[in-house]
Amino acid sequence: MSFHGALDLAGNLAAFALTDDAGTILVDETRPMRGREAAALAPWLNGLLAARDLSVRDVTRWTVGSGPGSFTGMRLASALVKGWVYGRSGVRTRCVPTALIAAAACSAEKACVLLDGRNHEMLVFGVKRSGEGYLPDGRTEVWNAAQAAEHLPEAGYAEYAVFSGEEEAAVRALLPAGGGALTVCARYSAVPLLRAALPFDDDLDKLVYIRPAVFS
């Protein structure tokens, strides 16, 4: 039997999910992990697998959350999986945008994930429905309130998704532009990354970099 694992470290939580060949969810766990806490990422994940009499060598498909989010976290998760699969044949990998975790809480045909970019700006990641889930629609931008007012009408998003704790920042950005239906992703989980209808292209460098303005 082979297994499919998904690992994400783009936000304040580390998330890991695992399914078997039949698609049964065997692991769906998160834990706070920021900064130097990330040194515990590999031991934590190995522990979750060992508790099920498995190891990283039993995982033949890997999905890595590619953001947007913490550049350091995204690169760390990618590098960790690269190391585990190096030199192994028959193992497939891919990147899937972390934004699809929040998008899974939506129901509209066309939605937009908003992440707090600080400085009264939002990182904007557009998605479109595909089957039972969502896929990126190609929009990756940074909006402040003025830019939201300019772009919201033509963007045509019926729903906006945010991770729990970032509602206030999203409201600040959207209300001046006329608002919109706001959906909160209350639970962070790597399961939507496992289920994303994106190919295994063995490219773990395909990270989503949306950079907000930087002031010196």
C-alpha positions in Angstrom: 0.0 0.0 0.0 1.2 3.5 -0.8 0.3 6.8 0.8 -0.2 10.5 -0.2 1.0 13.2 2.3 0.4 16.9 2.3 2.6 19.3 4.3 2.1 23.0 4.8 4.0 25.6 6.7 2.9 28.8 5.0 1.1 30.2 8.0 1.4 30.2 11.8 0.5 26.5 11.9 2.2 23.5 10.5 -0.4 21.2 8.8 0.0 17.6 7.8 -2.5 15.2 6.2 -2.2 11.7 4.9 -4.4 9.4 2.9 -4.1 5.8 1.7 -4.7 4.5 -1.8 -8.4 4.5 -1.2 -8.5 8.1 -0.2 -9.2 7.4 3.5 -7.8 10.2 5.7 -5.4 8.7 8.1 -3.8 11.9 9.5 -5.2 15.4 9.7 -3.2 17.3 12.2 -1.9 20.9 12.9 0.3 22.5 15.5 1.6 26.0 16.1 5.0 26.5 14.5 6.7 29.8 13.9 10.3 30.9 13.6 12.7 28.6 15.4 9.8 26.3 16.3 10.1 25.0 12.7 13.1 22.9 13.9 10.5 20.5 15.3 8.7 20.1 11.9 10.5 16.9 10.9 10.3 15.2 14.3 6.6 16.1 14.6 5.8 14.6 11.2 7.9 11.5 11.7 6.1 11.0 15.0 2.7 11.2 13.4 3.8 8.6 10.8 5.5 6.3 13.4 2.3 6.3 15.5 0.7 4.5 12.5 3.7 2.2 11.9 4.7 4.2 8.9 7.7 6.3 7.8 8.4 8.9 5.2 9.5 6.1 2.9 6.0 4.8 2.8 4.7 8.1 1.3 4.9 7.8 -2.5 3.1 11.1 -3.3 3.8 14.4 -1.7 1.9 17.7 -1.9 3.5 20.8 -0.4 1.5 23.9 0.4 3.0 26.7 -1.8 1.5 29.8 -0.3 1.0 32.6 -0.4 2.3 33.1 3.1 5.6 32.9 4.9 8.4 32.7 2.4 10.6 31.0 5.0 7.9 28.4 5.9 7.1 27.7 2.3 10.8 27.1 1.4 11.4 25.0 4.5 8.5 22.6 3.8 9.6 22.3 0.2 13.2 21.6 1.1 12.3 19.1 3.7 10.2 17.0 1.2 12.9 17.4 -1.4 15.4 15.8 1.0 13.1 13.0 1.8 12.4 12.0 -1.8 15.9 12.6 -3.2 17.2 9.6 -5.1 14.0 7.6 -4.7 12.3 6.3 -7.8 8.5 6.1 -8.1 7.8 9.0 -5.8 5.8 12.0 -7.2 5.6 15.5 -5.8 3.8 18.7 -6.5 3.1 22.2 -5.1 -0.5 23.2 -4.3 -1.4 26.8 -3.2 -2.1 27.1 0.5 -4.9 29.5 -0.4 -7.0 26.4 -1.5 -7.3 25.6 2.2 -9.3 28.7 2.8 -11.1 28.4 -0.5 -12.5 25.0 0.6 -14.9 26.9 2.9 -16.5 28.7 -0.1 -19.5 27.8 -2.2 -19.4 30.4 -5.1 -18.3 29.6 -8.6 -15.7 32.3 -8.4 -14.1 33.3 -5.1 -11.1 35.1 -3.8 -8.8 34.3 -0.8 -7.6 37.3 1.1 -4.5 37.2 3.4 -3.3 39.9 5.7 -0.3 41.6 4.0 0.1 44.1 6.8 0.3 47.9 6.1 -3.5 47.9 5.5 -3.0 45.7 2.5 -4.4 42.3 1.5 -2.7 39.5 -0.5 -5.3 38.5 -3.1 -5.5 35.0 -4.6 -8.4 34.3 -7.0 -9.9 30.8 -7.4 -12.6 29.2 -9.6 -14.7 26.1 -9.0 -13.6 22.9 -10.6 -15.7 19.9 -9.8 -16.0 19.6 -6.1 -13.1 21.9 -5.3 -11.3 25.0 -6.5 -8.3 25.8 -8.8 -6.3 29.1 -9.1 -7.8 31.6 -11.6 -4.4 33.4 -12.1 -5.0 36.5 -10.0 -2.2 37.0 -7.5 -2.0 40.7 -6.4 -1.7 43.0 -3.4 -4.7 45.4 -2.8 -5.1 48.3 -0.4 -8.6 49.8 0.1 -8.2 52.1 -2.9 -7.0 49.3 -5.2 -9.8 47.1 -3.9 -12.3 49.8 -4.9 -10.8 49.9 -8.4 -10.5 46.2 -9.0 -13.4 44.6 -7.2 -16.1 45.5 -9.7 -14.3 44.0 -12.7 -13.0 41.0 -10.7 -16.5 39.6 -10.3 -15.9 37.6 -7.1 -19.1 36.6 -5.3 -17.3 35.4 -2.2 -14.2 36.2 -0.2 -12.4 33.7 2.0 -10.1 34.5 4.9 -8.4 32.4 7.6 -9.7 32.8 11.1 -8.2 35.8 12.8 -7.8 37.9 9.6 -11.4 39.0 9.3 -10.8 42.5 10.6 -8.0 43.2 8.1 -10.2 41.9 5.2 -13.1 44.1 6.3 -10.8 47.1 6.4 -9.8 46.4 2.8 -13.2 45.5 1.4 -15.7 47.8 3.1 -14.5 51.0 1.4 -15.0 49.2 -1.9 -18.5 48.1 -1.2 -18.0 45.0 0.8 -18.7 41.5 -0.3 -19.7 38.1 1.2 -16.9 37.1 3.6 -16.4 33.5 4.5 -14.1 32.5 7.4 -12.1 29.3 7.2 -12.4 28.3 10.8 -10.2 25.2 10.7 -6.7 25.0 9.1 -6.2 21.6 7.5 -4.0 20.2 4.8 -6.8 17.9 3.5 -7.9 20.3 0.7 -4.3 20.3 -0.6 -4.5 16.5 -0.9 -7.7 16.7 -2.9 -6.7 19.5 -5.3 -7.1 18.5 -9.0 -3.6 19.6 -9.9 -0.9 17.4 -11.6 2.1 15.9 -10.0 4.8 17.7 -11.9 7.7 17.0 -9.5 8.4 20.7 -9.2 8.7 21.8 -5.6 10.0 25.2 -6.5 6.6 26.5 -7.8 6.0 28.7 -4.7 3.4 31.6 -4.7 5.3 34.8 -3.9 3.0 37.8 -3.5 5.1 40.5 -2.0 3.4 43.5 -0.3 4.9 47.0 -0.4 8.1 47.4 1.7 8.9 50.8 3.2 12.4 51.7 4.4 
